[in-house]
Amino acid sequence: MSSSSPSGSGGDLTERRGIPAAKFIQDVETYLSQSGLDPNSALAFHQERLQQYKVVEMKLLAQQRDLQAKIPDIEKCLEVVATLQARKGTGEALLADFEVSEGIYSRACIEDSDSVCLWLGANVMLEYSCEEATALLKNNLENAKASLEVLVADLQFLRDQVTVTQVTIARVYNWDVHQRRVKQVAPTAIAAADS
């Protein structure tokens, strides 16, 4: 998010992984005078910032969905490798259905196997020993869970910033409406006092 602070006080803002924190505006009049903005400019700035937060939120939610889909797949792969290791040496074949293409399955008879093939992505498959595959999958699972925790924390931080920004927009807007009413009432009160 590249938009700069209207008040020039970028040092006041903290951030989380590149997401700038929204500053709560305690006193709108002081904020406007210090930043040198009129209410419309301040509203435009905060609405732009709100839109930026929404875009970042959409990206983070997409990453969260991807990770939430990836974790069960990794766990399923770990279970399959564990099953193959458990059956190793028993002489008992494992009958399994595997997906050849989307919606097309084939049946396989898997006898003692010392290795498995794992899809790494980008149409790449590598053969690993069962022990190496287990270690790799466990590492991938830990990384995916850690990434998910960070994403959840980022989303919570972002939602807090959205809330603060929405409150700021409302406060600036309400202050502006109040100031306009005061200006309208003042000439009417003066005219009434003169008559």
Solvent accessible surface area in square Angstrom, and as a share of the most:
residue,aa,sasa,rsa
1,M,78,0.35
2,S,113,0.73
3,S,29,0.19
4,S,88,0.57
5,S,26,0.17
6,P,36,0.23
7,S,39,0.25
8,G,68,0.66
9,S,37,0.24
10,G,47,0.45
11,G,78,0.75
12,D,83,0.43
13,L,45,0.23
14,T,95,0.55
15,E,117,0.53
16,R,78,0.29
17,R,158,0.58
18,G,43,0.41
19,I,10,0.05
20,P,18,0.12
21,A,13,0.10
22,A,22,0.17
23,K,104,0.44
24,F,91,0.38
25,I,8,0.04
26,Q,140,0.62
27,D,75,0.39
28,V,9,0.05
29,E,101,0.45
30,T,57,0.33
31,Y,26,0.10
32,L,11,0.06
33,S,84,0.54
34,Q,140,0.62
35,S,16,0.10
36,G,67,0.64
37,L,44,0.22
38,D,71,0.37
39,P,27,0.17
40,N,91,0.47
41,S,43,0.28
42,A,0,0.00
43,L,20,0.10
44,A,58,0.45
45,F,29,0.12
46,H,18,0.08
47,Q,88,0.39
48,E,88,0.39
49,R,12,0.04
50,L,23,0.11
51,Q,111,0.49
52,Q,36,0.16
53,Y,0,0.00
54,K,71,0.30
55,V,78,0.45
56,V,31,0.18
57,E,28,0.12
58,M,135,0.60
59,K,127,0.54
60,L,16,0.08
61,L,52,0.26
62,A,38,0.29
63,Q,90,0.40
64,Q,31,0.14
65,R,147,0.54
66,D,98,0.51
67,L,25,0.12
68,Q,92,0.41
69,A,64,0.49
70,K,104,0.44
71,I,18,0.09
72,P,67,0.42
73,D,80,0.42
74,I,13,0.07
75,E,65,0.29
76,K,127,0.54
77,C,51,0.31
78,L,27,0.14
79,E,114,0.51
80,V,78,0.45
81,V,4,0.02
82,A,55,0.43
83,T,53,0.31
84,L,20,0.10
85,Q,60,0.27
86,A,77,0.60
87,R,78,0.28
88,K,87,0.37
89,G,65,0.63
90,T,84,0.49
91,G,70,0.68
92,E,99,0.45
93,A,42,0.33
94,L,27,0.13
95,L,112,0.56
96,A,32,0.25
97,D,84,0.43
98,F,97,0.40
99,E,94,0.42
100,V,91,0.52
101,S,58,0.37
102,E,162,0.72
103,G,61,0.58
104,I,105,0.53
105,Y,135,0.51
106,S,45,0.29
107,R,157,0.57
108,A,29,0.22
109,C,82,0.49
110,I,56,0.28
111,E,124,0.56
112,D,84,0.43
113,S,31,0.20
114,D,96,0.50
115,S,35,0.22
116,V,18,0.10
117,C,71,0.42
118,L,17,0.08
119,W,171,0.60
120,L,82,0.41
121,G,39,0.38
122,A,100,0.77
123,N,145,0.74
124,V,68,0.39
125,M,85,0.38
126,L,87,0.43
127,E,116,0.52
128,Y,43,0.17
129,S,37,0.24
130,C,1,0.01
131,E,107,0.48
132,E,98,0.44
133,A,0,0.00
134,T,29,0.17
135,A,64,0.50
136,L,50,0.25
137,L,11,0.06
138,K,109,0.46
139,N,76,0.39
140,N,52,0.27
141,L,23,0.11
142,E,117,0.52
143,N,82,0.42
144,A,4,0.03
145,K,89,0.38
146,A,56,0.43
147,S,50,0.32
148,L,34,0.17
149,E,128,0.57
150,V,54,0.31
151,L,8,0.04
152,V,71,0.41
153,A,42,0.33
154,D,1,0.01
155,L,3,0.01
156,Q,97,0.43
157,F,41,0.17
158,L,0,0.00
159,R,105,0.38
160,D,68,0.35
161,Q,14,0.06
162,V,14,0.08
163,T,75,0.44
164,V,37,0.21
165,T,2,0.01
166,Q,85,0.38
167,V,61,0.35
168,T,1,0.01
169,I,25,0.13
170,A,47,0.37
171,R,81,0.30
172,V,0,0.00
173,Y,121,0.46
174,N,92,0.47
175,W,61,0.21
176,D,15,0.08
177,V,42,0.24
178,H,104,0.46
179,Q,51,0.23
180,R,129,0.47
181,R,153,0.56
182,V,73,0.42
183,K,145,0.62
184,Q,129,0.57
185,V,97,0.56
186,A,45,0.35
187,P,80,0.50
188,T,94,0.55
189,A,56,0.44
190,I,109,0.56
191,A,62,0.48
192,A,71,0.55
193,A,86,0.67
194,D,115,0.60
195,S,125,0.81
